[in-house]
Amino acid sequence: MEKSILADESKIKKQKMFFCFLLSSFWILFLWGFFESGIFALGLNMFIFLSGFFGLFLWSLYKYKISLKDNFFWIVPIALIVLSFLIYENPFLKVISIFTVFPFFFAFFYNFSFLENKKKKHWDTIFLSAILNRVFSFLVKLKEASALYLGYIFPAEKGKSLIIKKVIFGLIIFLLVALGVVVPLLSSADAVFSEKMIFIYDWLKSAISPILIYKFLLLAVLSLLMLSALFSWSRKFLIKETEKKEEKKLDSIISGIVIGGISLVYLLFLWVQAGRLFIGALPFEFKEVESLVKSGFWQLFFLTILNILIYIFAYKKTNKFVQGLLFAFTITSVFLLFSAGQRMMLYVYQYGFSYEKLFALYTVLFCAVLFFWLIFGFFSENKKNIMKFSIILFLWMYAVLAIFPVEQFIFRANVYLKSNVENSKIKLSEMRMLSSDVLSLAKKYRKEGVLDEKIILPSNLPKLPNHKNLSVNQNQYWDDWIKRREDSIFKKAWYEKNLSNILNSQK
């Protein structure tokens, strides 16, 4: 029975090794050098790689009898992030996805799925520390992964291992003697033979190039890292509980003074700004507008962090009076949040959308959901798992944004606002920063004359003789932009394209 189990484990390990090598080879063939080509080169190739990577780890999850259904809450949003690489070109979100969101959340939740009694586990600093240690435990398994690959190249059976070693050693000696001694001597004896051998030398120089060596090294590194992660993460673990003590309560007097004092400061701030807290229009000067709006946004950002920290340290740890102060503190925070959101909406209404403004509004929405959830937590007898809710909420909201046509939304919204808002300050020419996701829209609006925008030059410029119209027509710039975007799609290899590229390349 034990031999059968060991045989199955050995078989699974070899299967993992094969798929890790296959995925690493795919990276070398279809994703090599995307740093030089830019993030625009990530399309079908990255979708296939991430799908294979994600599928490999989910297969390992299934093999260890971990319910995939119970983990859908994180599997589905991660899958949506992977799918976004196939749908859109959006370079801004792709950078965030590939370098931060995907690796962090995948490693976090994959290891969480192997945690025993995870449904009842409260997420706190001890929990986060344990997960973090678990994530980096793959470094310990590098030796085991290396041994498995070497064992496959040099089998444990003495006969086979000895033969392979002899073949490799013989080939090395042959190449050294032939290329270093025999071929040079024969080449000096016969000019025709020498010309034939030059071709072989040139071929060897091109074949054994620095790039080939770098590719081989990356192939080895990727294979080892993936395999060691599979070995390390695909096993159950338990976070050791410390001796259960009665939950330490905070001093109600000190915490009451702090929370109450901050609440009073917020109320004072609201009273001072009562005249323009819910402003109906923005100032005309751009600098004043920017100061008014961005100050509100940063209030939101720091208030959110402050609220979460206060909740982690004070929620359900003081008497009822202080909890009431905490409740009042949250209400004032929501009030400020609404003010910041309203200012940003007015800013967008006059100056249009951009990546920054769209994500700022999305952050307002995230904070609003979090704040209202915290308010409802006061009416629950059970202690709310604030950290867990915040992390899962962020993952889902980012996943929805990843498959949302962000650039098309920005383009359509700005064109609509420019056409329907009186004295709009939106500059459609600034949307040339967007990718080819909006190429079809740009062609359509350009044909309809919607993008016929003129930029009025400053009046303080020195006037030139016979120069009556101080304006610059933007049509030529849009034509150049459309041509560049079409060329960039045409130059892409088939495996670098996405669905947006295919749809936008059609006439």
C-alpha positions as CSV (number, residue, x, y, z in Angstrom):
1,M,0.0,0.0,0.0
2,E,2.8,2.4,1.0
3,K,4.7,1.5,-2.2
4,S,1.6,2.3,-4.3
5,I,1.2,5.7,-2.6
6,L,4.9,6.5,-3.1
7,A,4.6,5.5,-6.8
8,D,1.6,7.7,-7.3
9,E,3.4,10.7,-5.7
10,S,6.4,10.0,-7.9
11,K,4.2,10.0,-11.0
12,I,2.5,13.2,-10.0
13,K,5.9,14.9,-9.4
14,K,7.1,13.9,-12.8
15,Q,3.9,15.2,-14.4
16,K,4.4,18.5,-12.6
17,M,8.0,18.6,-13.8
18,F,6.9,18.0,-17.4
19,F,4.3,20.7,-17.4
20,C,6.6,23.2,-15.7
21,F,9.2,22.6,-18.4
22,L,6.5,22.9,-21.1
23,L,5.3,26.2,-19.8
24,S,8.8,27.6,-19.4
25,S,9.6,26.5,-23.0
26,F,6.4,28.3,-24.1
27,W,7.7,31.5,-22.4
28,I,11.0,31.2,-24.2
29,L,9.4,30.8,-27.6
30,F,6.5,33.2,-27.4
31,L,7.2,35.7,-24.6
32,W,10.9,36.2,-24.9
33,G,11.9,39.8,-25.2
34,F,8.5,41.4,-24.5
35,F,10.4,43.9,-22.3
36,E,11.9,45.2,-25.5
37,S,8.7,45.1,-27.5
38,G,6.7,46.6,-24.7
39,I,3.6,45.6,-22.8
40,F,1.7,45.9,-26.1
41,A,3.3,42.5,-27.1
42,L,1.2,40.7,-24.4
43,G,-1.9,39.2,-25.9
44,L,-2.7,35.6,-26.8
45,N,0.8,34.5,-25.7
46,M,0.4,35.8,-22.2
47,F,-3.2,34.5,-22.0
48,I,-2.1,31.0,-22.9
49,F,0.9,31.1,-20.5
50,L,-1.2,32.3,-17.6
51,S,-4.0,29.9,-18.4
52,G,-1.6,27.0,-18.4
53,F,0.1,28.2,-15.2
54,F,-3.2,28.8,-13.4
55,G,-4.6,25.4,-14.7
56,L,-1.5,23.6,-13.5
57,F,-1.9,24.8,-10.0
58,L,-5.6,24.2,-10.0
59,W,-5.0,20.7,-11.2
60,S,-2.6,20.2,-8.2
61,L,-5.3,21.7,-5.9
62,Y,-7.8,19.1,-7.3
63,K,-5.3,16.2,-6.9
64,Y,-4.9,17.0,-3.2
65,K,-8.7,16.8,-2.8
66,I,-9.2,20.5,-2.2
67,S,-12.7,21.6,-3.2
68,L,-12.5,23.9,-6.2
69,K,-16.1,25.0,-5.5
70,D,-15.2,26.3,-2.1
71,N,-12.5,28.4,-3.7
72,F,-14.5,29.9,-6.5
73,F,-14.6,33.2,-4.6
74,W,-10.9,33.8,-5.6
75,I,-10.6,31.4,-8.6
76,V,-13.2,33.3,-10.7
77,P,-11.7,36.9,-10.3
78,I,-8.2,35.5,-11.0
79,A,-9.6,33.8,-14.1
80,L,-11.1,37.1,-15.2
81,I,-7.8,38.9,-14.9
82,V,-6.2,36.2,-17.0
83,L,-9.0,36.5,-19.6
84,S,-8.3,40.3,-19.9
85,F,-5.0,39.6,-21.7
86,L,-6.9,37.9,-24.5
87,I,-9.6,40.6,-24.8
88,Y,-7.9,44.0,-24.6
89,E,-4.6,45.7,-25.3
90,N,-5.0,48.2,-22.3
91,P,-1.3,48.5,-21.4
92,F,-1.9,50.4,-18.1
93,L,-3.9,47.6,-16.5
94,K,-1.7,44.9,-18.0
95,V,1.3,46.3,-16.2
96,I,-0.5,46.3,-12.9
97,S,-1.9,42.8,-13.5
98,I,1.2,41.0,-14.5
99,F,3.6,42.6,-12.0
100,T,1.4,43.0,-8.9
101,V,-2.2,41.9,-8.7
102,F,-1.9,38.5,-10.4
103,P,1.2,37.1,-8.6
104,F,0.3,38.6,-5.2
105,F,-3.3,37.5,-5.1
106,F,-2.7,34.1,-6.7
107,A,0.1,33.2,-4.3
108,F,-1.9,34.5,-1.4
109,F,-5.2,32.7,-2.1
110,Y,-3.6,29.5,-3.4
111,N,-1.8,29.0,-0.2
112,F,-4.9,30.0,1.8
113,S,-6.8,27.2,0.1
114,F,-4.6,24.6,1.7
115,L,-5.1,26.0,5.2
116,E,-6.9,23.7,7.6
117,N,-10.0,25.1,9.2
118,K,-9.7,28.2,6.9
119,K,-13.4,29.1,7.0
120,K,-13.3,29.9,10.7
121,K,-9.8,31.5,10.7
122,H,-9.8,35.2,11.5
123,W,-7.5,37.3,9.3
124,D,-5.1,39.2,11.5
125,T,-1.3,40.0,11.5
126,I,-0.5,36.5,12.7
127,F,-2.5,35.0,9.8
128,L,-0.8,37.3,7.2
129,S,2.6,36.5,8.6
130,A,2.0,32.8,8.3
131,I,0.7,33.1,4.7
132,L,3.8,35.2,3.8
133,N,6.2,32.7,5.3
134,R,4.3,30.0,3.4
135,V,4.6,31.9,0.1
136,F,8.4,32.2,0.4
137,S,8.8,28.6,1.5
138,F,9.3,27.7,-2.2
139,L,13.0,28.7,-1.8
140,V,13.5,25.7,0.5
141,K,12.1,23.3,-2.3
142,L,14.5,24.5,-5.0
143,K,17.0,21.7,-4.0
144,E,14.3,19.1,-4.4
145,A,13.1,20.5,-7.7
146,S,16.7,20.6,-9.0
147,A,17.3,17.0,-7.9
148,L,14.2,15.9,-9.8
149,Y,15.3,17.5,-13.1
150,L,18.9,16.2,-12.7
151,G,17.5,12.8,-11.8
152,Y,15.6,12.8,-15.1
153,I,18.6,13.7,-17.1
154,F,20.8,11.3,-15.2
155,P,18.6,8.3,-14.2
156,A,19.2,6.7,-10.8
157,E,19.9,3.3,-12.6
158,K,23.7,3.0,-12.7
159,G,23.8,1.6,-16.2
160,K,21.7,4.3,-17.9
161,S,23.3,7.1,-15.9
162,L,26.7,5.9,-16.8
163,I,25.9,5.6,-20.5
164,I,24.5,9.1,-20.7
165,K,27.5,10.6,-18.8
166,K,29.8,8.8,-21.2
167,V,28.0,10.0,-24.3
168,I,28.1,13.6,-23.0
169,F,31.7,13.4,-22.0
170,G,32.6,11.8,-25.4
171,L,30.8,14.5,-27.4
172,I,32.6,17.3,-25.4
173,I,36.0,15.7,-26.1
174,F,35.2,15.1,-29.8
175,L,34.1,18.8,-30.3
176,L,37.2,20.1,-28.6
177,V,39.6,17.9,-30.6
178,A,37.8,18.3,-33.9
179,L,37.2,22.0,-33.8
180,G,40.5,22.9,-32.0
181,V,43.0,20.6,-33.8
182,V,41.7,18.4,-36.6
183,V,39.6,20.9,-38.6
184,P,42.2,23.7,-38.5
185,L,44.9,21.3,-39.8
186,L,42.8,19.9,-42.6
187,S,41.6,23.4,-43.5
188,S,45.2,24.6,-43.9
189,A,45.9,21.6,-46.1
190,D,42.9,22.1,-48.5
191,A,41.4,25.5,-49.4
192,V,38.1,24.0,-50.6
193,F,37.7,22.1,-47.3
194,S,38.5,25.3,-45.4
195,E,35.7,27.2,-47.2
196,K,33.2,24.4,-46.3
197,M,34.3,24.6,-42.7
198,I,33.8,28.3,-42.5
199,F,30.1,27.7,-42.9
200,I,30.1,25.3,-40.0
201,Y,32.0,27.7,-37.8
202,D,29.6,30.6,-38.7
203,W,26.6,28.3,-37.9
204,L,28.1,27.4,-34.5
205,K,28.7,31.0,-33.7
206,S,25.1,31.9,-34.5
207,A,23.7,28.9,-32.8
208,I,25.8,29.2,-29.6
209,S,25.1,32.9,-29.0
210,P,24.8,34.8,-25.8
211,I,21.0,35.1,-26.3
212,L,20.8,31.3,-26.6
213,I,22.6,30.9,-23.3
214,Y,20.3,33.5,-21.7
215,K,17.3,31.7,-22.9
216,F,18.6,28.4,-21.6
217,L,19.2,30.0,-18.2
218,L,15.8,31.5,-18.1
219,L,14.3,28.2,-19.1
220,A,16.0,26.5,-16.2
221,V,15.1,29.3,-13.7
222,L,11.4,29.4,-14.6
223,S,11.1,25.6,-14.6
224,L,12.8,25.4,-11.1
225,L,10.7,28.2,-9.6
226,M,7.4,26.9,-10.8
227,L,8.2,23.3,-9.8
228,S,9.5,24.4,-6.3
229,A,6.3,26.5,-5.8
230,L,4.2,23.5,-6.7
231,F,6.1,21.3,-4.2
232,S,6.0,23.9,-1.5
233,W,2.5,25.3,-1.8
234,S,0.6,22.1,-2.7
235,R,0.4,20.7,0.8
236,K,-1.9,21.3,3.7
237,F,-0.7,23.5,6.6
238,L,-1.9,24.7,9.9
239,I,-1.4,28.0,11.6
240,K,-0.5,27.1,15.2
241,E,-2.8,28.8,17.6
242,T,-1.3,30.4,20.7
243,E,-2.9,29.7,24.0
244,K,-6.4,31.1,23.9
245,K,-6.6,34.0,26.2
246,E,-9.5,36.3,26.7
247,E,-9.4,39.0,24.0
248,K,-7.5,41.9,25.3
249,K,-9.7,45.0,25.6
250,L,-8.6,48.5,24.9
251,D,-8.7,51.1,27.6
252,S,-12.1,52.8,27.0
253,I,-11.0,56.1,28.4
254,I,-7.9,56.5,26.1
255,S,-9.6,55.0,23.0
256,G,-12.7,57.2,23.7
257,I,-10.6,60.4,23.8
258,V,-8.7,59.4,20.6
259,I,-11.8,58.4,18.6
260,G,-14.0,61.2,20.0
261,G,-11.3,63.8,19.4
262,I,-10.8,62.7,15.8
263,S,-14.5,62.8,15.3
264,L,-14.7,66.3,16.6
265,V,-11.9,67.4,14.3
266,Y,-13.8,66.0,11.4
267,L,-17.0,67.8,12.5
268,L,-15.1,71.0,12.8
269,F,-13.7,70.5,9.3
270,L,-17.2,69.8,8.0
271,W,-18.5,73.0,9.7
272,V,-15.7,75.2,8.3
273,Q,-16.2,73.8,4.8
274,A,-20.0,73.9,5.0
275,G,-20.2,76.6,2.4
276,R,-18.4,74.5,-0.3
277,L,-18.6,71.0,1.0
278,F,-21.2,70.1,-1.7
279,I,-20.1,72.5,-4.3
280,G,-22.4,73.0,-7.3
281,A,-19.7,74.3,-9.7
282,L,-16.0,74.4,-9.9
283,P,-13.8,77.5,-10.1
284,F,-12.7,78.6,-13.5
285,E,-8.9,78.5,-12.8
286,F,-7.5,75.0,-13.5
287,K,-5.0,75.2,-10.6
288,E,-7.7,76.0,-8.1
289,V,-9.9,73.2,-9.5
290,E,-7.0,70.7,-9.3
291,S,-6.2,71.7,-5.7
292,L,-9.9,71.5,-4.6
293,V,-10.5,68.1,-6.2
294,K,-7.2,66.4,-5.4
295,S,-7.2,67.5,-1.8
296,G,-10.6,65.8,-1.5
297,F,-9.3,62.7,-3.0
298,W,-6.3,62.5,-0.7
299,Q,-8.6,63.1,2.2
300,L,-10.5,60.0,1.0
301,F,-7.3,57.9,0.7
302,F,-5.9,58.7,4.1
303,L,-9.3,58.5,5.8
304,T,-9.8,55.0,4.4
305,I,-6.4,53.8,5.8
306,L,-7.1,55.6,9.1
307,N,-10.6,54.0,9.4
308,I,-9.3,50.5,8.7
309,L,-6.5,50.9,11.3
310,I,-9.0,52.3,13.9
311,Y,-11.4,49.4,13.2
312,I,-8.7,46.8,13.5
313,F,-7.6,48.1,16.9
314,A,-10.9,49.3,18.3
315,Y,-13.7,47.3,16.8
316,K,-15.5,45.3,19.5
317,K,-12.7,46.0,22.0
318,T,-14.1,48.9,24.0
319,N,-17.3,49.6,25.9
320,K,-20.6,50.5,24.2
321,F,-20.1,54.3,24.6
322,V,-16.8,54.2,22.7
323,Q,-18.2,51.9,20.1
324,G,-20.9,54.6,19.6
325,L,-18.1,57.1,19.0
326,L,-16.6,54.8,16.5
327,F,-19.9,54.6,14.7
328,A,-20.2,58.4,14.6
329,F,-16.6,58.6,13.3
330,T,-17.6,56.3,10.4
331,I,-20.7,58.4,9.6
332,T,-18.5,61.5,9.4
333,S,-16.1,59.6,7.2
334,V,-18.9,58.6,4.8
335,F,-20.0,62.3,4.7
336,L,-16.4,63.3,3.7
337,L,-16.3,60.5,1.2
338,F,-19.5,61.6,-0.5
339,S,-18.0,65.2,-0.7
340,A,-14.8,63.9,-2.3
341,G,-16.8,61.8,-4.8
342,Q,-19.0,64.8,-5.7
343,R,-15.9,67.0,-6.3
344,M,-14.3,64.4,-8.5
345,M,-17.6,64.0,-10.5
346,L,-17.7,67.8,-11.1
347,Y,-14.1,67.6,-12.2
348,V,-14.8,64.8,-14.7
349,Y,-18.0,66.7,-15.9
350,Q,-15.9,69.7,-16.9
351,Y,-12.5,68.2,-17.8
352,G,-13.4,64.7,-18.9
353,F,-12.2,61.2,-17.9
354,S,-8.6,59.9,-17.8
355,Y,-7.0,56.9,-16.2
356,E,-6.3,58.8,-13.0
357,K,-9.8,60.2,-12.7
358,L,-11.6,56.9,-13.5
359,F,-9.5,55.0,-10.9
360,A,-10.1,57.8,-8.4
361,L,-13.8,57.4,-8.8
362,Y,-13.5,53.6,-8.6
363,T,-11.5,54.1,-5.4
364,V,-14.4,56.2,-4.1
365,L,-16.8,53.3,-4.9
366,F,-14.5,50.8,-3.2
367,C,-14.3,52.9,0.0
368,A,-18.1,53.5,-0.1
369,V,-18.8,49.8,-0.1
370,L,-16.2,49.2,2.6
371,F,-17.6,52.0,4.8
372,F,-21.2,50.9,4.6
373,W,-20.1,47.3,5.3
374,L,-18.4,48.6,8.4
375,I,-21.5,50.5,9.5
376,F,-23.6,47.4,9.2
377,G,-21.0,45.6,11.3
378,F,-22.1,47.6,14.3
379,F,-25.4,45.9,14.2
380,S,-23.9,42.4,14.1
381,E,-23.2,40.4,17.3
382,N,-20.4,38.5,15.7
383,K,-17.0,40.2,15.1
384,K,-16.6,41.1,11.4
385,N,-13.5,39.9,9.6
386,I,-12.5,43.3,8.2
387,M,-9.2,42.4,6.6
388,K,-10.7,39.4,4.8
389,F,-13.6,41.4,3.4
390,S,-11.3,44.3,2.3
391,I,-8.9,42.0,0.4
392,I,-11.6,40.0,-1.3
393,L,-13.6,43.1,-2.2
394,F,-10.4,44.6,-3.8
395,L,-9.7,41.5,-5.8
396,W,-13.3,41.3,-7.2
397,M,-13.5,45.0,-8.0
398,Y,-10.1,44.9,-9.8
399,A,-11.1,41.8,-11.8
400,V,-14.4,43.5,-12.9
401,L,-12.3,46.5,-14.0
402,A,-9.8,44.3,-15.9
403,I,-12.5,42.9,-18.2
404,F,-14.3,46.2,-18.5
405,P,-13.6,48.2,-21.7
406,V,-11.9,51.0,-19.8
407,E,-10.4,52.9,-22.7
408,Q,-13.6,52.7,-24.8
409,F,-15.5,54.0,-21.9
410,I,-13.1,56.9,-21.5
411,F,-13.3,57.7,-25.2
412,R,-17.1,57.5,-25.5
413,A,-17.7,59.5,-22.2
414,N,-15.3,62.3,-23.2
415,V,-16.8,62.6,-26.7
416,Y,-20.3,62.7,-25.1
417,L,-19.4,65.3,-22.5
418,K,-17.6,67.5,-25.0
419,S,-20.7,67.5,-27.2
420,N,-23.3,68.0,-24.5
421,V,-21.6,70.2,-21.7
422,E,-21.7,73.9,-22.3
423,N,-18.2,75.5,-22.0
424,S,-16.6,72.1,-21.7
425,K,-12.9,72.2,-21.0
426,I,-12.3,68.7,-22.4
427,K,-9.5,68.3,-24.9
428,L,-10.2,65.4,-27.2
429,S,-6.6,65.5,-28.5
430,E,-5.4,64.3,-25.1
431,M,-7.1,60.9,-25.8
432,R,-4.3,60.1,-28.3
433,M,-2.6,58.6,-25.3
434,L,-5.0,55.7,-25.5
435,S,-4.1,52.4,-27.1
436,S,-5.6,50.7,-30.2
437,D,-8.5,49.5,-28.1
438,V,-10.3,52.7,-29.3
439,L,-9.0,52.6,-32.9
440,S,-12.4,51.7,-34.4
441,L,-14.1,54.4,-32.4
442,A,-11.5,57.0,-33.4
443,K,-12.0,56.1,-37.1
444,K,-15.8,56.4,-36.8
445,Y,-15.7,59.7,-34.9
446,R,-13.0,61.1,-37.3
447,K,-15.2,60.2,-40.3
448,E,-18.2,61.9,-38.6
449,G,-16.2,65.0,-37.8
450,V,-16.7,64.6,-34.1
451,L,-12.9,64.9,-33.5
452,D,-12.6,68.1,-35.5
453,E,-11.2,70.1,-32.7
454,K,-9.2,73.3,-32.8
455,I,-6.7,74.4,-30.1
456,I,-6.7,78.1,-29.7
457,L,-3.1,79.4,-29.1
458,P,-2.5,81.8,-26.2
459,S,-3.2,85.4,-27.0
460,N,0.0,86.6,-25.5
461,L,2.1,85.0,-28.3
462,P,3.8,87.5,-30.6
463,K,1.5,88.1,-33.6
464,L,2.9,87.2,-37.0
465,P,2.1,89.3,-40.1
466,N,-0.7,88.0,-42.2
467,H,-1.6,85.4,-39.5
468,K,-5.3,85.9,-38.9
469,N,-6.4,82.6,-37.3
470,L,-4.4,81.6,-34.3
471,S,-5.6,78.0,-34.2
472,V,-4.3,74.6,-35.1
473,N,-6.5,71.9,-36.7
474,Q,-6.2,68.5,-35.0
475,N,-7.4,66.4,-37.9
476,Q,-3.9,65.7,-39.3
477,Y,-2.7,64.6,-35.8
478,W,-5.6,62.1,-35.5
479,D,-4.9,60.8,-39.0
480,D,-1.2,60.2,-37.9
481,W,-2.4,58.6,-34.7
482,I,-4.7,56.2,-36.6
483,K,-1.9,55.3,-39.0
484,R,0.5,54.6,-36.1
485,R,-2.0,52.4,-34.3
486,E,-2.8,50.4,-37.5
487,D,0.9,49.9,-38.2
488,S,1.5,48.7,-34.6
489,I,-1.2,46.1,-35.0
490,F,0.1,45.0,-38.4
491,K,3.6,44.5,-37.1
492,K,2.5,42.3,-34.2
493,A,3.1,38.5,-34.5
494,W,-0.1,36.5,-34.5
495,Y,0.5,35.3,-30.9
496,E,0.9,38.9,-29.6
497,K,-2.5,40.0,-30.8
498,N,-5.7,40.0,-28.8
499,L,-9.4,40.1,-29.7
500,S,-9.4,43.9,-29.6
501,N,-6.6,44.0,-32.2
502,I,-8.4,41.7,-34.5
503,L,-11.7,43.7,-34.3
504,N,-9.9,47.0,-34.7
505,S,-7.8,45.9,-37.7
506,Q,-11.0,45.3,-39.8
507,K,-11.9,47.9,-42.3
